[in-house]
Amino acid sequence: MELRRRVAIAGVLVFASVMLIGRPARAADPCSLLTLEQAEAALGVPDVNAGASANRCIWTPKKYVRGAGQLTVQLEGSNDGAKMMGQGTAVNGIGDEAIQTVVGNGAVLHVRKGNTWFVVNVHGVPLDQANQVEQTVAKEMVGKL
């Protein structure tokens, strides 16, 4: 009887370990990681709309402003595709680890804080500006994860 109980307990522990491996410590609402004011400053506009889904938030200007982009933050969980494929260039001073990738004419910043990866993307602006905004936004976000 003692052996049966130990095997059952071991089975539960193994199952629980497998289910928890790779999951973020806590789920966060991506839109809560930036205030509207921070998003407005990042995009250089007076008012923004925030549109959310399960793991993504997109901030866009409420009114068209020439040269203003669109800011997207997406929570990736415990893995990041670009990191796993060895893509990107290391960026120091952001989170526990960060890499910058360029896709077409746009940049994407991939950041790890603890066991959670997230990506920041600004498009509709020049690449240098997108890189700067993405890094500024990521630094503001890491303290909230």
N, C-alpha and C positions, 0 to 999 in steps of 0.2 A: 504494500500500500504506500509506503514511504517513497519508493522508487517512482511509482505512478504519479504521485504528487509533485515530485521534483521534475520529472519530465514535463508535466503540464505547466509548471511555473517557467521552466526553461523555454518551452514553446511560446508562451505568452511574451516573455522578454524578447525573444528573437523576432517575433512578429511586430512588436511595438518598435523595436530598433529599426527594422526594415521600413516601417511606415513613416518614421520620423526622420530618417536620413535624408539630407538634402533639402528639407523644408526650411523656409525662413523662420526665425525665432518668433516673429509675429507678423501678421498681415497688416499692411498699412493702406489707407486710402490714398492713392497717388495724388489726388487733388489737394489733400491736406498737407502735402509736403512743401508747398509754396503758398504764400498768401497771395491774394489778388494783387496787392501792391507790389510784391516781388515780381510777379509775372508781368505786370504793366511796365515796371522798370526794365525788366529784361528785354521786352519787345519795344520799349520806347514809345508806348502809346498811353493815352489817359484812361481808357476803359477796356477790359477784356472779358470775354466769356470763357467759362471753363466747362468743358464737356468731358464726362467721365464714363468709363466702362470698368469692368472688373479689375483690370490691372494697368489701366492707362488713363492719363488725363491730357487733354489738348486745350491749350489756351490760344485764343484768336482775338484779334482786335474786334470790338463791337462795331466799329465803323471802319471802312476802308481807309488805310493810311499808306500812302506810297512809301515803299521801302520797309514796311513793317513785315515781319515774318510770322511764323506760327511755331509755337513751342509745344513739344510733346515730351512727356515723361512716361516711361513704361517700366513697371516692376518685372524683373525677369525671374526672380526666385533665386535658387542656389547655384544656378549655372548660367553661363553666358555663352551664346553661340560663337561670337567672335573670339573670345578667350579660348574656348575649346578648340577652335580651328587655327589658333596661333596667328590671328590677324591683328592688325593695329599697331600703334606706337604707344609705348608707356608714357603716362602723364603723371608727374610727381605732385604730391601735396593735396591730393583729393581722395578722401576716403582711405580705405586700407589698400586699395589697388584701383588703378584707372587706366584705360586704354582708349585711344582716339582712332576711329576708323573713318575712312573716306569712301563714300558710296556714290558713284557718279560725280555730281558736282556738289554734294552735300556731305556734312560731317556728322558723325554720331559718337557721343562720348559714353563709354561703358564704365560704370563705377561699381565697386564692391565695398560695402560697409558691413562688417561682420560676415554673416553667411547669406547676405542678400545682395544681388546684383540689380542695378537699374540702369536704364539708358536715358540720355537726354539728347534731344534732336531739335535743332532750330532750322527751319528751311524757309526759303523765300528771301534770304539775305545772302550777301557775299560770304564765301567760305571763311575768311579770316574773322569776320564779325560773328559768324555762327560758332566758331571755335571758342571765341572769347565769352560769348553769352552762355554757351553750354557749360564751360568751366565755372563761371560765376554762379550759375543756377545750381550746379552739382555741389559746390561748396556750401551753399545755403541749405541744401537738402540733407546732407549727411548727418547733421546734428539731430535730425528728426527721426532717424532710423535706429 
